[in-house]
Amino acid sequence: MKMRIKKHPILGKLEEKEINITFNGREFAALEGESIAAALLANHIRILSYTEKRQEPRGIYCGIGHCYECRVTVDGERSVRACITTVKDGMRIESQGESPK
């Protein structure tokens, strides 16, 4: 079962047109109009990147673009904030930093 907010009291109803995105080489379904962060959360992905020095996992924190904890690489562009960037069909998303071994 996918977790997804389909009707928000402020943002309204989310379109239900399904598109495809990839995250770290794996394909996932997303809904047109939702943020990268929302699409990944709906697919049970919580870790979006790792800190450079200590390789600590990072994910969604503020959800409104202020904290920069959700930075990912999108179609080769680094440091895109996942919480305020809308998904596009075929979008390639990669986590930043390296996963601890």
Secondary structure, 3 states (H helix, E strand, C coil): CCCCCCEECCCEECCCCEEEEEECCEEEEEECCCEHHHHHHHCCCCCCEECCCCCCEECCCCCCCCCCCCEEEECCEEEEECCCCECCCCCEEEEECCCCC
